[in-house]
Amino acid sequence: MKAIPCFLITALLVGCDGQTIVEHRLDNASSRTVRMVFHADDYHGFEGDTLVLAPGSITRVGWNDMRGGRRDYRRPAEGIDSVHVEVDGGGSLHRDLRSDAEWAVDSKGKGIRGSFSHICTFRFTDADID
C-alpha cells in the first residue's frame, strides 16, 4: 500500500519538470542557392550533411528537445563550432552564423508545467552576399 503514494509522488515530480524545444532555421531570402555544412556538437541537433538552401526557402537545420522548462534562450549559436558556406555562382555570406546576435529568437511558453519553445532563425538576403 505504501508503494502507491511513493509512485504518485514520483510521477508528479517528473511531470512538473517541464520541457524546452529549441529549433534552428535558416531563411534564405536571397535570390541565390546557398550550400552549408554545420560542424556543431550533437547536443544541439544540427544537421551534419550538406544543406542546399534554395532561394526563398526556410530550412530547419537543428532541433533539440530538452528536459526542464527554460523561459529564455539567449545563445542560439552556442553549439556551432564552424560553418562552411558556398554560394552558387560565387560570392560569400558576410554575416557570421556563429554570432548569437545574428539570430532572431521567437520564444513561446505554455502551461503551468513550464513548457517552452524557441525558434531561432538566421535570415539572409542578397545584401548579405558579396
DSSP file with accessible surface (Angstrom, degrees, kcal/mol):
  #  RESIDUE AA STRUCTURE BP1 BP2  ACC     N-H-->O    O-->H-N    N-H-->O    O-->H-N    TCO  KAPPA ALPHA  PHI   PSI    X-CA   Y-CA   Z-CA
    1    1 A M    >         0   0  194      0, 0.0     3,-0.6     0, 0.0     0, 0.0   0.000 360.0 360.0 360.0 -31.9    0.0    0.0    0.0
    2    2 A K  T 3>  +     0   0  180      1,-0.2     4,-1.5     2,-0.2     5,-0.2   0.751 360.0  67.9 -70.7 -23.1    2.9    2.4    0.7
    3    3 A A  H 3> S+     0   0   75      1,-0.2     4,-2.3     2,-0.2    -1,-0.2   0.842  92.1  59.9 -66.5 -32.1    4.2    1.8   -2.9
    4    4 A I  H <> S+     0   0  100     -3,-0.6     4,-2.5     2,-0.2     5,-0.2   0.964 105.3  45.1 -66.0 -49.3    1.2    3.6   -4.4
    5    5 A P  H  > S+     0   0   67      0, 0.0     4,-2.4     0, 0.0    -1,-0.2   0.919 113.9  50.4 -62.3 -38.7    1.8    7.0   -2.7
    6    6 A C  H  X S+     0   0   81     -4,-1.5     4,-2.4     2,-0.2    -2,-0.2   0.915 111.1  49.4 -63.4 -40.6    5.5    6.9   -3.5
    7    7 A F  H  X S+     0   0  144     -4,-2.3     4,-2.7     1,-0.2     5,-0.2   0.925 111.2  49.1 -63.7 -43.6    4.8    6.1   -7.1
    8    8 A L  H  X S+     0   0  104     -4,-2.5     4,-2.3     2,-0.2    -2,-0.2   0.901 110.8  49.6 -64.3 -40.1    2.3    9.0   -7.3
    9    9 A I  H  X S+     0   0  100     -4,-2.4     4,-2.5    -5,-0.2    -1,-0.2   0.934 112.1  48.4 -64.7 -43.3    4.8   11.4   -5.8
   10   10 A T  H  X S+     0   0   84     -4,-2.4     4,-2.4     1,-0.2     5,-0.2   0.934 111.9  49.0 -62.2 -45.1    7.5   10.4   -8.2
   11   11 A A  H  X S+     0   0   47     -4,-2.7     4,-2.4     1,-0.2    -1,-0.2   0.902 111.1  50.8 -62.5 -39.4    5.1   10.7  -11.2
   12   12 A L  H  X S+     0   0  117     -4,-2.3     4,-1.2    -5,-0.2    -2,-0.2   0.932 110.9  47.9 -65.4 -43.0    4.1   14.2  -10.0
   13   13 A L  H  < S+     0   0  121     -4,-2.5     3,-0.3     2,-0.2     4,-0.2   0.914 114.0  46.0 -65.8 -41.8    7.7   15.3   -9.7
   14   14 A V  H >< S+     0   0   77     -4,-2.4     3,-1.4     1,-0.2     4,-0.3   0.913 110.5  54.7 -66.6 -39.6    8.6   14.0  -13.1
   15   15 A G  H 3< S+     0   0   26     -4,-2.4     3,-0.4     1,-0.3    -1,-0.2   0.754 104.4  54.6 -67.6 -21.3    5.5   15.6  -14.6
   16   16 A C  T 3< S+     0   0   77     -4,-1.2    -1,-0.3    -3,-0.3    -2,-0.2   0.446  80.9  93.9 -91.3   0.1    6.4   19.0  -13.2
   17   17 A D  S <  S-     0   0   66     -3,-1.4    52,-1.2    -4,-0.2    -1,-0.2   0.833  76.5-151.8 -64.9 -33.5    9.8   19.1  -14.8
   18   18 A G        -     0   0   11     -3,-0.4    50,-1.8    -4,-0.3     2,-0.3  -0.227   4.2-108.8  84.4 179.8    8.7   20.9  -18.0
   19   19 A Q  E     -Ab  67 115A  66     95,-1.2    97,-2.8    48,-0.2     2,-0.4  -0.997  15.4-159.0-151.2 146.5   10.1   20.8  -21.5
   20   20 A T  E     -Ab  66 116A   0     46,-2.7    46,-3.8    -2,-0.3     2,-0.5  -0.989   7.0-167.1-132.0 123.9   12.1   23.1  -23.8
   21   21 A I  E     -Ab  65 117A  45     95,-2.5    97,-2.6    -2,-0.4     2,-0.5  -0.945   4.5-170.3-110.1 129.0   12.2   22.7  -27.5
   22   22 A V  E     -Ab  64 118A   3     42,-2.7    42,-2.3    -2,-0.5     2,-0.4  -0.984   4.2-176.9-121.5 124.8   14.8   24.6  -29.5
   23   23 A E  E     -Ab  63 119A  26     95,-2.7    97,-3.4    -2,-0.5     2,-0.5  -0.973  11.2-154.9-122.5 136.3   14.6   24.7  -33.3
   24   24 A H  E     -Ab  62 120A   1     38,-2.7    37,-2.7    -2,-0.4    38,-1.5  -0.951  16.8-178.6-111.4 131.9   17.2   26.4  -35.6
   25   25 A R  E     -Ab  60 121A  85     95,-3.1    97,-2.4    -2,-0.5     2,-0.5  -0.949  20.6-145.7-129.5 149.7   16.1   27.6  -39.1
   26   26 A L  E     -Ab  59 122A   0     33,-2.6    33,-2.6    -2,-0.3     2,-0.7  -0.961  10.8-159.8-112.2 129.4   17.8   29.2  -42.0
   27   27 A D  E     -Ab  58 123A  26     95,-2.7    97,-2.3    -2,-0.5     2,-1.4  -0.909   1.7-162.2-111.2 101.4   15.7   31.7  -44.0
   28   28 A N  E     + b   0 124A   0     29,-2.8    28,-1.9    -2,-0.7    29,-0.4  -0.681  21.7 163.7 -85.5  89.7   17.3   32.1  -47.5
   29   29 A A        +     0   0   33     95,-2.3    97,-0.4    -2,-1.4    -1,-0.2   0.203  46.9  98.8 -91.5  16.9   15.6   35.4  -48.5
   30   30 A S  S    S-     0   0    7     95,-0.3    26,-0.7    94,-0.3    95,-0.1  -0.398  82.6-120.5 -94.5 177.4   18.2   35.8  -51.3
   31   31 A S  S    S+     0   0   81     24,-0.2     2,-0.3    -2,-0.1    -1,-0.1   0.261  86.5  86.7 -99.8  12.9   17.9   35.0  -55.0
   32   32 A R  S    S-     0   0   72     22,-0.1     2,-0.4    57,-0.0    -2,-0.2  -0.830  79.0-119.2-116.5 148.9   20.9   32.6  -54.8
   33   33 A T        -     0   0   38     -2,-0.3    55,-2.7    21,-0.1     2,-0.4  -0.725  34.9-166.1 -82.1 132.6   21.2   28.9  -53.9
   34   34 A V  E     -EF  53  87B   2     19,-2.1    19,-3.5    -2,-0.4     2,-0.4  -0.965  10.0-156.0-125.5 139.5   23.4   28.5  -50.9
   35   35 A R  E     -EF  52  86B  84     51,-3.1    51,-2.8    -2,-0.4     2,-0.3  -0.946  16.4-179.1-115.3 136.1   25.1   25.3  -49.5
   36   36 A M  E     -EF  51  85B   0     15,-2.1    15,-3.4    -2,-0.4     2,-0.4  -0.987  18.6-166.8-137.0 145.6   26.1   24.9  -45.9
   37   37 A V  E     - F   0  84B  26     47,-2.0    47,-2.6    -2,-0.3     2,-0.4  -0.991  18.3-151.3-128.5 120.4   27.7   22.3  -43.7
   38   38 A F  E     - F   0  83B   5      9,-0.7     2,-0.6    -2,-0.4    45,-0.2  -0.758   7.7-161.7 -91.3 137.2   27.5   22.8  -39.9
   39   39 A H  E     + F   0  82B  96     43,-2.9    42,-2.4    -2,-0.4    43,-1.9  -0.964  39.9 140.8-113.1 105.5   30.1   21.5  -37.6
   40   40 A A  E     - F   0  80B  25     -2,-0.6    40,-0.2    40,-0.2    39,-0.1  -0.942  55.6 -83.8-144.3 163.3   28.4   21.5  -34.2
   41   41 A D    > > -     0   0   64     38,-1.9     3,-0.7    -2,-0.3     5,-0.7  -0.317  37.8-121.4 -69.7 154.0   28.0   19.5  -31.1
   42   42 A D  G > 5S+     0   0  154      1,-0.2     3,-1.3     2,-0.2    -1,-0.1   0.783 103.1  73.5 -66.2 -27.1   25.5   16.7  -31.1
   43   43 A Y  G 3 5S+     0   0  119      1,-0.3    -1,-0.2     2,-0.1    36,-0.0   0.863  95.5  49.0 -59.1 -37.1   23.6   18.1  -28.2
   44   44 A H  G < 5S-     0   0   11     -3,-0.7    -1,-0.3    35,-0.1    19,-0.3   0.557 104.9-129.6 -85.7  -6.8   22.0   20.9  -30.3
   45   45 A G  T < 5 +     0   0   34     -3,-1.3    18,-0.7    -4,-0.3     2,-0.1   0.783  39.9 172.6  71.8  29.7   20.9   18.5  -33.0
   46   46 A F  B   < -C   62   0A  25     -5,-0.7    16,-0.3    16,-0.2    -1,-0.2  -0.466  41.1-103.5 -72.6 144.2   22.4   20.4  -36.1
   47   47 A E        -     0   0   85     14,-3.3    -9,-0.7    -2,-0.1    -1,-0.1  -0.442  28.2-159.8 -63.9 132.5   22.2   18.6  -39.4
   48   48 A G        +     0   0   51     -2,-0.2    -1,-0.1   -11,-0.1     2,-0.1   0.591  62.9  79.3 -95.1 -11.6   25.7   17.2  -40.3
   49   49 A D  S    S-     0   0  114      1,-0.1   -11,-0.4   -12,-0.1     2,-0.2  -0.448  97.5 -76.7 -92.1 170.0   25.2   16.8  -44.0
   50   50 A T        -     0   0   87    -13,-0.1     2,-0.5    -2,-0.1   -13,-0.2  -0.464  46.7-149.9 -66.4 128.3   25.4   19.5  -46.7
   51   51 A L  E     -E   36   0B  21    -15,-3.4   -15,-2.1    -2,-0.2     2,-0.7  -0.884   1.5-151.8-102.3 130.7   22.2   21.5  -46.8
   52   52 A V  E     -E   35   0B  81     -2,-0.5     2,-0.8   -17,-0.2   -17,-0.2  -0.913  10.4-163.1-103.9 115.6   21.1   23.0  -50.1
   53   53 A L  E     -E   34   0B   0    -19,-3.5   -19,-2.1    -2,-0.7     3,-0.1  -0.862   7.5-153.2-104.7 104.1   19.1   26.2  -49.4
   54   54 A A    >   -     0   0   48     -2,-0.8     3,-1.8   -21,-0.2   -26,-0.2  -0.367  37.4 -81.8 -70.9 153.5   17.1   27.2  -52.4
   55   55 A P  T 3  S+     0   0   60      0, 0.0   -26,-0.2     0, 0.0   -24,-0.2  -0.294 117.0  14.0 -55.6 135.8   16.2   30.9  -52.9
   56   56 A G  T 3  S+     0   0   63    -28,-1.9     2,-0.3   -26,-0.7   -27,-0.2   0.592 100.1 130.1  76.0  12.0   13.2   31.9  -50.8
   57   57 A S    <   -     0   0   29     -3,-1.8   -29,-2.8   -29,-0.4     2,-0.5  -0.668  48.3-150.7-102.2 153.7   13.3   28.7  -48.7
   58   58 A I  E     -A   27   0A 103     -2,-0.3     2,-0.4   -31,-0.2   -31,-0.2  -0.994  21.7-172.9-118.1 125.4   13.2   28.2  -44.9
   59   59 A T  E     -A   26   0A  38    -33,-2.6   -33,-2.6    -2,-0.5     2,-0.5  -0.972  24.0-130.8-126.9 131.1   15.0   25.1  -43.8
   60   60 A R  E     +A   25   0A 140     -2,-0.4   -35,-0.3   -35,-0.2     3,-0.1  -0.677  29.4 170.6 -77.6 127.1   15.3   23.5  -40.3
   61   61 A V  E     +     0   0A   4    -37,-2.7   -14,-3.3    -2,-0.5     2,-0.3   0.529  61.2  19.8-114.9 -12.3   18.9   22.8  -39.6
   62   62 A G  E     +AC  24  46A   2    -38,-1.5   -38,-2.7   -16,-0.3     2,-0.3  -0.987  55.2 178.7-158.3 148.8   18.8   21.8  -35.9
   63   63 A W  E     +A   23   0A 100    -18,-0.7     2,-0.3    -2,-0.3   -40,-0.2  -0.969   3.4 176.2-154.4 135.5   16.3   20.6  -33.3
   64   64 A N  E     -A   22   0A  26    -42,-2.3   -42,-2.7    -2,-0.3     2,-0.6  -0.992  17.9-156.7-144.8 137.5   16.6   19.6  -29.7
   65   65 A D  E     -A   21   0A  74     -2,-0.3     2,-0.3   -44,-0.2   -44,-0.2  -0.954  25.9-171.7-113.0 107.4   14.0   18.6  -27.0
   66   66 A M  E     -A   20   0A  10    -46,-3.8   -46,-2.7    -2,-0.6     2,-0.3  -0.784  23.3-117.4-106.2 149.8   15.5   19.3  -23.6
   67   67 A R  E    S+A   19   0A 161     -2,-0.3   -48,-0.2   -48,-0.2   -49,-0.1  -0.576  80.1  42.2 -80.8 140.2   14.2   18.4  -20.2
   68   68 A G  S    S-     0   0   16    -50,-1.8     2,-0.6    -2,-0.3   -50,-0.3   0.290  90.7 -90.2  96.1 134.4   13.2   21.3  -18.0
   69   69 A G        -     0   0   33    -52,-1.2     2,-0.6    44,-0.2   -49,-0.2  -0.692  39.3-173.0 -81.5 118.3   11.3   24.4  -18.8
   70   70 A R        -     0   0  109     -2,-0.6   -49,-0.1   -51,-0.2    -4,-0.0  -0.939   8.6-170.5-113.9 110.5   13.6   27.2  -19.9
   71   71 A R  S    S+     0   0  172     -2,-0.6     2,-0.4    45,-0.1    -1,-0.1   0.878  72.5  45.5 -66.9 -40.7   11.8   30.5  -20.4
   72   72 A D        -     0   0   93     44,-0.0     2,-0.4    35,-0.0    46,-0.1  -0.853  56.4-176.5-109.9 143.0   14.7   32.3  -22.0
   73   73 A Y        +     0   0   21     -2,-0.4    -3,-0.0     1,-0.1    34,-0.0  -0.913  17.1 156.6-136.9 105.0   17.1   31.1  -24.8
   74   74 A R        +     0   0  184     -2,-0.4     3,-0.1     1,-0.2    -1,-0.1   0.370  58.2  67.0-114.1   2.8   19.8   33.7  -25.5
   75   75 A R    >   +     0   0  128      1,-0.1     3,-1.5     2,-0.0     4,-0.3  -0.482  47.6 155.6-123.9  63.2   22.6   31.6  -27.0
   76   76 A P  T 3  S+     0   0    3      0, 0.0     3,-0.3     0, 0.0    -1,-0.1   0.761  78.7  44.0 -64.8 -21.0   21.3   30.3  -30.4
   77   77 A A  T >  S+     0   0    5      1,-0.2     3,-1.7    -3,-0.1    -2,-0.0   0.390  80.3 106.8-102.4   6.7   24.8   29.9  -31.8
   78   78 A E  T <  S+     0   0   89     -3,-1.5    -1,-0.2     1,-0.3    20,-0.0   0.779  79.7  47.0 -61.8 -28.9   26.4   28.3  -28.8
   79   79 A G  T 3  S+     0   0    1     -4,-0.3   -38,-1.9    -3,-0.3     2,-0.7   0.517  87.4 101.8 -91.0  -2.5   26.7   24.8  -30.2
   80   80 A I  E <   +F   40   0B  12     -3,-1.7   -40,-0.2   -40,-0.2     3,-0.1  -0.718  39.8 175.6 -89.3 117.2   28.1   25.8  -33.6
   81   81 A D  E     -     0   0B 109    -42,-2.4     2,-0.3    -2,-0.7   -41,-0.2   0.902  68.7 -25.9 -81.2 -47.9   31.8   25.2  -33.9
   82   82 A S  E     -F   39   0B  49    -43,-1.9   -43,-2.9    15,-0.0     2,-0.4  -0.977  53.2-146.2-159.9 164.2   32.1   26.3  -37.6
   83   83 A V  E     -F   38   0B  34     -2,-0.3     2,-0.5   -45,-0.2   -45,-0.2  -0.995   8.0-149.2-140.1 130.5   30.1   26.5  -40.8
   84   84 A H  E     -F   37   0B  92    -47,-2.6   -47,-2.0    -2,-0.4     2,-0.4  -0.903  22.6-171.1 -99.0 125.8   31.2   26.0  -44.3
   85   85 A V  E     -F   36   0B  41     -2,-0.5     2,-0.4   -49,-0.2   -49,-0.2  -0.966  11.2-178.2-123.8 131.7   29.2   28.2  -46.8
   86   86 A E  E     -F   35   0B 101    -51,-2.8   -51,-3.1    -2,-0.4     2,-0.5  -0.997  12.5-154.2-126.7 135.4   29.2   28.1  -50.6
   87   87 A V  E >   -F   34   0B  11      4,-0.7     3,-2.0    -2,-0.4   -53,-0.2  -0.937  26.7-117.4-108.6 124.6   27.2   30.4  -52.7
   88   88 A D  T 3  S+     0   0   59    -55,-2.7   -55,-0.1    -2,-0.5    -2,-0.0  -0.375 102.4  22.4 -60.3 134.6   26.3   29.2  -56.2
   89   89 A G  T 3  S-     0   0   86    -57,-0.1    -1,-0.3    -2,-0.1     2,-0.0   0.508 128.4 -76.2  85.8   3.0   27.8   31.4  -58.9
   90   90 A G  S <  S+     0   0   39     -3,-2.0     2,-0.1     1,-0.2    -4,-0.0  -0.134  82.1 101.0  95.3 169.7   30.5   32.7  -56.4
   91   91 A G        -     0   0   44     -2,-0.0    -4,-0.7     2,-0.0     2,-0.3  -0.372  54.4-109.8 102.9 174.0   30.5   35.1  -53.6
   92   92 A S        -     0   0   66     38,-1.5    38,-2.7    -2,-0.1     2,-0.5  -0.991  19.0-111.7-144.7 153.1   30.4   34.7  -49.9
   93   93 A L  B     -G  129   0C  24     -2,-0.3    36,-0.2    36,-0.2    -8,-0.1  -0.731  26.3-163.7 -82.2 121.4   28.0   35.2  -47.0
   94   94 A H        +     0   0   94     34,-2.6     2,-0.3    -2,-0.5    -1,-0.1   0.340  59.9  89.3 -97.9  12.6   29.4   38.1  -44.9
   95   95 A R  S    S-     0   0   49     33,-0.3     2,-0.7     7,-0.0    -2,-0.1  -0.840  79.1-119.6-105.1 147.7   27.4   37.5  -41.7
   96   96 A D    >   -     0   0   65     -2,-0.3     3,-1.5     1,-0.1     6,-0.3  -0.753  15.9-166.0 -94.8 113.7   28.6   35.2  -39.0
   97   97 A L  T 3  S+     0   0    6     -2,-0.7    -1,-0.1     1,-0.3   -17,-0.1   0.641  89.2  64.8 -68.0 -14.5   26.3   32.2  -38.2
   98   98 A R  T 3  S+     0   0  134    -15,-0.1     2,-0.6   -17,-0.1    -1,-0.3   0.431  82.4  94.3 -90.0   2.6   28.4   31.7  -35.0
   99   99 A S    X   -     0   0   40     -3,-1.5     3,-1.5     1,-0.1     4,-0.3  -0.845  66.0-151.1 -99.1 123.1   27.3   35.0  -33.6
  100  100 A D  G >  S+     0   0   44     -2,-0.6     3,-1.5     1,-0.3    -1,-0.1   0.847  95.6  63.6 -57.1 -34.4   24.3   34.9  -31.2
  101  101 A A  G 3  S+     0   0   94      1,-0.3    -1,-0.3    -3,-0.1   -26,-0.0   0.725  93.9  61.6 -66.8 -19.4   23.4   38.5  -32.3
  102  102 A E  G <  S+     0   0   62     -3,-1.5    21,-0.4    -6,-0.3     2,-0.4   0.574  92.4  79.4 -83.4 -10.1   22.8   37.4  -35.9
  103  103 A W  S <  S-     0   0   15     -3,-1.5     2,-0.4    -4,-0.3    19,-0.2  -0.826  70.9-142.9-102.3 136.7   19.9   35.0  -34.9
  104  104 A A  E     -D  121   0A  66     17,-2.9    17,-3.0    -2,-0.4     2,-0.5  -0.814  17.5-155.2 -92.5 135.4   16.4   36.1  -34.2
  105  105 A V  E     -D  120   0A  53     -2,-0.4     2,-0.6    15,-0.2    15,-0.2  -0.961   9.9-168.5-118.8 121.9   14.7   34.1  -31.4
  106  106 A D  E     -D  119   0A  83     13,-2.7    13,-2.6    -2,-0.5     2,-0.4  -0.942  15.9-169.6-108.2 111.4   11.0   33.7  -31.1
  107  107 A S  E     +D  118   0A  53     -2,-0.6     2,-0.3    11,-0.2    11,-0.2  -0.850   9.7 177.6-109.1 139.2   10.1   32.2  -27.7
  108  108 A K  E     -D  117   0A 121      9,-2.7     9,-2.8    -2,-0.4     2,-0.3  -0.994   7.6-163.8-137.2 142.4    6.7   30.9  -26.6
  109  109 A G  E     -D  116   0A  48     -2,-0.3     2,-0.3     7,-0.2     7,-0.2  -0.897   7.9-178.6-123.3 155.6    5.6   29.3  -23.3
  110  110 A K  E   > +D  115   0A 157      5,-2.6     5,-1.6    -2,-0.3     4,-0.2  -0.997  38.9  11.5-151.7 150.8    2.6   27.3  -22.4
  111  111 A G  T > 5S-     0   0   71     -2,-0.3     3,-0.7     1,-0.2     4,-0.2   0.238  78.8 -86.8  73.3 165.1    1.1   25.6  -19.5
  112  112 A I  T 3 5S+     0   0  177      1,-0.2    -1,-0.2     2,-0.1   -96,-0.0   0.562 116.0  72.9 -85.6  -7.9    1.8   25.7  -15.8
  113  113 A R  T 3 5S-     0   0  145     -3,-0.1    -1,-0.2     2,-0.0   -44,-0.2   0.450 112.5-107.0 -87.0  -1.1    4.4   22.9  -16.1
  114  114 A G  T < 5 +     0   0   17     -3,-0.7   -95,-1.2     1,-0.2     2,-0.5   0.956  54.8 166.9  79.8  49.1    6.9   25.2  -17.8
  115  115 A S  E   < +bD  19 110A  18     -5,-1.6    -5,-2.6   -97,-0.2     2,-0.3  -0.878  10.3 174.0 -99.0 126.6    6.9   24.0  -21.4
  116  116 A F  E     -bD  20 109A  24    -97,-2.8   -95,-2.5    -2,-0.5     2,-0.4  -0.950  20.5-159.1-133.8 150.7    8.6   26.4  -23.8
  117  117 A S  E     -bD  21 108A  41     -9,-2.8    -9,-2.7    -2,-0.3     2,-0.4  -0.986   5.0-166.4-129.1 142.6    9.6   26.5  -27.5
  118  118 A H  E     -bD  22 107A   0    -97,-2.6   -95,-2.7    -2,-0.4     2,-0.7  -0.985   3.9-162.8-131.0 117.2   12.3   28.7  -29.0
  119  119 A I  E     -bD  23 106A  29    -13,-2.6   -13,-2.7    -2,-0.4     2,-0.6  -0.913   9.2-164.6-101.4 115.2   12.5   29.2  -32.8
  120  120 A C  E     -bD  24 105A   0    -97,-3.4   -95,-3.1    -2,-0.7     2,-0.4  -0.901   9.5-172.3-103.7 121.8   16.0   30.5  -33.7
  121  121 A T  E     -bD  25 104A  35    -17,-3.0   -17,-2.9    -2,-0.6     2,-0.6  -0.963  18.8-163.7-123.7 129.7   16.1   31.9  -37.3
  122  122 A F  E     -b   26   0A   0    -97,-2.4   -95,-2.7    -2,-0.4     2,-0.4  -0.949  20.3-170.9-107.3 110.7   19.1   33.2  -39.3
  123  123 A R  E     +b   27   0A 131     -2,-0.6     2,-0.3   -21,-0.4   -95,-0.2  -0.879   6.1 179.2-107.4 132.4   17.7   35.2  -42.2
  124  124 A F  E     -b   28   0A   0    -97,-2.3   -95,-2.3    -2,-0.4   -94,-0.3  -0.976   4.9-170.5-134.1 150.2   19.9   36.4  -45.0
  125  125 A T    >   -     0   0   40     -2,-0.3     3,-1.7   -96,-0.2   -95,-0.3  -0.659  47.3 -85.0-123.5-178.9   19.2   38.4  -48.2
  126  126 A D  G >  S+     0   0   75    -97,-0.4     3,-1.7     1,-0.3   -96,-0.1   0.837 124.8  64.3 -59.3 -31.8   21.1   39.4  -51.4
  127  127 A A  G 3  S+     0   0   78      1,-0.3    -1,-0.3     3,-0.0   -97,-0.0   0.719  97.1  57.2 -66.0 -18.9   22.6   42.3  -49.4
  128  128 A D  G <  S+     0   0   25     -3,-1.7   -34,-2.6   -35,-0.0     2,-0.5   0.427  94.5  78.6 -90.3  -1.2   24.3   39.8  -47.1
  129  129 A I  B <    G   93   0C  16     -3,-1.7   -36,-0.2   -36,-0.2   -38,-0.0  -0.944 360.0 360.0-113.9 125.6   26.2   38.1  -50.0
  130  130 A D              0   0  121    -38,-2.7   -38,-1.5    -2,-0.5    -2,-0.0  -0.758 360.0 360.0 -95.5 360.0   29.3   39.7  -51.6
